[in-house]
Amino acid sequence: MTETTKTSIFLTLAVVLVGLAFMTRPVVREVKMEEMVGKPLFQKFTDPLAVKKLEIVRMDAAGEVDDFRIAEIDGVWSIPSHDNYPADAKDQMGRVTEALVDLKVLDVVAKPGDVTDATSLHTLYGVIDPQSEQASIGEGIGVKVVLTGAGEEPLVDLIVGKEVAPKEKKNPEDPEESGKMRYVRVTGEVSVYVVEIDPSRFSTNFDQWIEKNLLDINTFDVKEIYVDEYSLQVELEMTQRGPREVIAPTFIGDMTFTYDASGTGAEKWSLKKWMGFRGQKYEYYERKLKPEQELNVETLDGMISALNDLKIVDVTKKPAALAGALRKGESLEAVEPDPSLKKSGFFLVPMPDLKGGTTQSRKQLLSNEGDIQLRMKDGIRYHFRFGDLTGTESEIEAETTSPVMGANRYLFITADFDPSAIPPADIKPLKELPVSKEPNEEFERQVKEVKEENERIEKSNQRETQRYAEAVEAGEKRAKKLTERFADWYYVIPEDVYKKIHLTQNNALRDKKAGESATHGEGSEEKPTETTPEAKTPELPTLPGMEGMLKNPELKDKPAPATPEKSEPAKNRKQKTGRKNSIHLAARIRRSRSKQED
């Protein structure tokens, strides 16, 4: 390549770069101050119904760009930034568009001709674009709001900056101006304006854009709470083929509470049944409250309240096969375990029916931290399975002036319908007609009375039959609607909400004197009442049909790591690594939490 050719190439590249710089330079809107003041900043945006997309971009506390989007997809508002989760955007979108339609300029504090250093100026007023390179300086970053119409028509592209200081406000004493006078900039422009706008309307919090009443429950319709307390732990198992990770379950027991919203205080709650496990045969037995024990009403009330206003901070989409099976009400036997299940703390595990007293194994959906059922009077059963921590954080409730961040946890929700919860039709038998060999007037009167009574009974039976059929139909219809809502999603809840709705024996019961949570009942951890050899057995035997679920199946065929010859006698190494004597953690059900049951 000659020097002339090289020079030509460099000149061409220089021209291209100059052209790009010219095309991406800040737009200079040639206006006079007196012409802009009092006029809408976005004169073409006049119809809120024209908005088809909304994007809100801000820099979060960790310095990460939070790009939140809402879009109308096939006539339905969805959240593309969260796997197109359905948005309840009517009210919130109204708040956003109302703030931007007819947004009048109150002042122009910086004009293109007066600006020599746009970056410093925009940093001063807090109108740096969070998606620009200038945002890397970490200061003066604003909140970007973009509204788009049909056919990607730009309607609004605004950066909301700092609050105007009182001395710079037109009327510092006017309470209407307090906190609502802001510096703003049109994206791509140099000029900085002052407008009256409420930045709190531009929320990127997921829970502000979704339906608040996710469960669609009325606490007066709650009938029972069923708590299935267990936990799963992923543990390492050494085999001849190498290490593999398996599921080690710890089962504790279950509790059923009845609830009457019309009662007051402790009268609302009662313990219907408390079951646990004990002994080498893993006996499923009923436990009883001791005289010094009582229900922790505050905890139980708090759980109902938290479910009634369940806070969802994020969602993740389930695999299509699992969502399809749930939506159709199909058995999970044929569903293959998906990485998203394990990642979220949920496992499809072959498991014997311990409570039914059989060792026959069937695939069950279990979760890291057990589950609860909310049973309604209309037969709807909500099933909440508590998964793993997500690795993300969200703002939690705290008695502080500044936001407090806390961990988040996965929640798996399903719903079904139990027709046995519906009172059966009260069908009354018809009365027999009197019989007489010699009919007379009295006999005829009796026959007439019986016939009239049977007519009333038949009508009553028809009403009862119809009532039951309609109740079942309504329950099945509602369960299907809820299933459609829950089937596609792993929900994410804050850890403080999880602690409120995750009932256990430790927090649902307490000692009357201490007023603190405790489980000093029959077979409890703190004060065991049984001292039989069975109650002291540290571990339970292998149960037929129980299988571990591989966390990393690819490890199963890898050879075990070599063991140094001098580390110990060969006989001992064989005992530890041989298949016959390997520790099958997932194939045994261990006693839970330091002999808590016995």
Rosetta blueprint (number, residue, H / E / L):
1 M L
2 T L
3 E H
4 T H
5 T H
6 K H
7 T H
8 S H
9 I H
10 F H
11 L H
12 T H
13 L H
14 A H
15 V H
16 V H
17 L H
18 V H
19 G H
20 L H
21 A H
22 F H
23 M H
24 T L
25 R L
26 P L
27 V E
28 V L
29 R L
30 E L
31 V L
32 K L
33 M H
34 E H
35 E H
36 M H
37 V L
38 G L
39 K L
40 P E
41 L L
42 F L
43 Q L
44 K L
45 F L
46 T L
47 D L
48 P H
49 L H
50 A H
51 V L
52 K L
53 K E
54 L E
55 E E
56 I E
57 V E
58 R E
59 M E
60 D L
61 A L
62 A L
63 G L
64 E L
65 V E
66 D E
67 D E
68 F E
69 R E
70 I E
71 A E
72 E E
73 I E
74 D L
75 G L
76 V E
77 W E
78 S E
79 I E
80 P H
81 S H
82 H H
83 D L
84 N L
85 Y E
86 P E
87 A L
88 D L
89 A H
90 K H
91 D H
92 Q H
93 M H
94 G H
95 R H
96 V H
97 T H
98 E H
99 A H
100 L H
101 V L
102 D L
103 L L
104 K E
105 V E
106 L E
107 D E
108 V E
109 V E
110 A E
111 K L
112 P H
113 G H
114 D H
115 V L
116 T L
117 D L
118 A H
119 T H
120 S H
121 L H
122 H H
123 T H
124 L H
125 Y H
126 G L
127 V L
128 I E
129 D L
130 P L
131 Q L
132 S L
133 E H
134 Q H
135 A H
136 S H
137 I H
138 G L
139 E L
140 G L
141 I E
142 G L
143 V E
144 K E
145 V E
146 V E
147 L E
148 T E
149 G L
150 A H
151 G H
152 E H
153 E L
154 P E
155 L E
156 V E
157 D E
158 L E
159 I E
160 V E
161 G E
162 K E
163 E E
164 V L
165 A L
166 P H
167 K H
168 E H
169 K L
170 K L
171 N L
172 P L
173 E L
174 D L
175 P H
176 E H
177 E H
178 S L
179 G L
180 K L
181 M E
182 R E
183 Y E
184 V E
185 R E
186 V E
187 T L
188 G L
189 E E
190 V L
191 S L
192 V E
193 Y E
194 V E
195 V E
196 E E
197 I L
198 D L
199 P H
200 S H
201 R H
202 F L
203 S L
204 T L
205 N L
206 F H
207 D H
208 Q H
209 W L
210 I L
211 E L
212 K L
213 N L
214 L L
215 L L
216 D L
217 I L
218 N L
219 T H
220 F H
221 D H
222 V E
223 K E
224 E E
225 I E
226 Y E
227 V E
228 D E
229 E E
230 Y E
231 S E
232 L E
233 Q E
234 V E
235 E E
236 L E
237 E E
238 M E
239 T E
240 Q L
241 R L
242 G E
243 P E
244 R E
245 E E
246 V E
247 I E
248 A E
249 P E
250 T E
251 F E
252 I E
253 G E
254 D E
255 M E
256 T E
257 F E
258 T E
259 Y E
260 D L
261 A L
262 S L
263 G L
264 T L
265 G H
266 A H
267 E H
268 K H
269 W E
270 S E
271 L E
272 K E
273 K E
274 W E
275 M E
276 G E
277 F E
278 R E
279 G L
280 Q L
281 K L
282 Y L
283 E E
284 Y E
285 Y E
286 E E
287 R L
288 K L
289 L L
290 K L
291 P L
292 E L
293 Q E
294 E E
295 L E
296 N L
297 V H
298 E H
299 T H
300 L H
301 D H
302 G H
303 M H
304 I H
305 S H
306 A H
307 L H
308 N H
309 D L
310 L L
311 K L
312 I L
313 V L
314 D E
315 V E
316 T E
317 K E
318 K L
319 P L
320 A H
321 A H
322 L H
323 A H
324 G H
325 A H
326 L H
327 R H
328 K H
329 G L
330 E L
331 S L
332 L H
333 E H
334 A H
335 V L
336 E L
337 P L
338 D L
339 P H
340 S H
341 L H
342 K H
343 K H
344 S H
345 G L
346 F E
347 F E
348 L E
349 V E
350 P E
351 M E
352 P E
353 D L
354 L L
355 K L
356 G L
357 G L
358 T L
359 T L
360 Q L
361 S E
362 R E
363 K E
364 Q E
365 L E
366 L E
367 S E
368 N L
369 E L
370 G L
371 D E
372 I E
373 Q E
374 L E
375 R E
376 M E
377 K L
378 D L
379 G L
380 I E
381 R E
382 Y E
383 H E
384 F E
385 R E
386 F E
387 G E
388 D E
389 L E
390 T E
391 G E
392 T E
393 E E
394 S E
395 E E
396 I E
397 E L
398 A L
399 E L
400 T L
401 T L
402 S L
403 P L
404 V E
405 M E
406 G E
407 A E
408 N E
409 R E
410 Y E
411 L E
412 F E
413 I E
414 T E
415 A E
416 D E
417 F E
418 D L
419 P H
420 S H
421 A H
422 I L
423 P L
424 P L
425 A L
426 D L
427 I L
428 K L
429 P L
430 L L
431 K L
432 E L
433 L L
434 P L
435 V L
436 S L
437 K L
438 E L
439 P L
440 N L
441 E H
442 E H
443 F H
444 E H
445 R H
446 Q H
447 V H
448 K H
449 E H
450 V H
451 K H
452 E H
453 E H
454 N H
455 E H
456 R H
457 I H
458 E H
459 K H
460 S H
461 N H
462 Q H
463 R H
464 E H
465 T H
466 Q H
467 R H
468 Y H
469 A H
470 E H
471 A H
472 V H
473 E H
474 A H
475 G H
476 E H
477 K H
478 R H
479 A H
480 K H
481 K H
482 L H
483 T H
484 E H
485 R H
486 F H
487 A L
488 D L
489 W E
490 Y E
491 Y E
492 V E
493 I E
494 P E
495 E H
496 D H
497 V H
498 Y H
499 K H
500 K H
501 I H
502 H L
503 L L
504 T L
505 Q H
506 N H
507 N H
508 A H
509 L E
510 R E
511 D E
512 K L
513 K L
514 A L
515 G L
516 E L
517 S E
518 A L
519 T L
520 H L
521 G L
522 E L
523 G L
524 S L
525 E L
526 E L
527 K L
528 P L
529 T L
530 E L
531 T L
532 T L
533 P H
534 E H
535 A H
536 K H
537 T L
538 P L
539 E L
540 L L
541 P L
542 T E
543 L L
544 P L
545 G L
546 M L
547 E L
548 G L
549 M L
550 L L
551 K L
552 N L
553 P H
554 E H
555 L H
556 K L
557 D L
558 K L
559 P L
560 A L
561 P L
562 A L
563 T L
564 P L
565 E L
566 K L
567 S L
568 E L
569 P L
570 A H
571 K H
572 N H
573 R H
574 K H
575 Q H
576 K H
577 T H
578 G L
579 R L
580 K L
581 N L
582 S L
583 I L
584 H L
585 L H
586 A H
587 A H
588 R E
589 I L
590 R L
591 R L
592 S L
593 R L
594 S L
595 K L
596 Q L
597 E L
598 D L
